[in-house]
Amino acid sequence: MKDKPHIQALKKDFAKKTHTYFSRSYKEKDYRNWLRFERCELINKWLDEIINLEQIVDVGCGPAILYPNALNRCDTYLAIDVVETNLNNICVSNDKIIAVQADIDTFSWSFKSPPPLVVSQGCLEYTEYPVQNVKKIINAL
């Protein structure tokens, strides 16, 4: 995968960040990350209503703060993010987790069978082609 300049910039930025950044941004709720937490709480509320899915696809998973709850709801949790640092925060020792480092603009949405659930906490607005990516997700479903 050849990285575009904005992807290279994201990778450099996240490479500089430490676990302190992830703790501050994803664990400690305050005014700077309020929307991220609200999205997460809403998705987790919906996940609480779901059981026994074949697969959950988490688009732009970040450090995959949804995966503990999502993992209990499915056979396979597919975590997709462009930033390797984010994926490193996922417990990949579990056979149910598939971590994929990919640029969503170029990600192949071909699955053997359609995923029953795709979640995203807010990455599509940062992609080069957000409308086309939403259409890809709809077609995958």
Buried (B, 14 or more C-beta within 10 A) or exposed (E): EEEEEBBEEBBEEBEEBEEEBBEBBBEEEEEEBEEBBEBBEEBBEEBEEBEEBEBBBBBBBBBBBBBEBBBEBBEBBBBBBBBEBBBBBBEEEEEBBBBEBBBBBBBEBEEEEEBBBBBBBEBBEEBEEBEEBEEBBEEBE
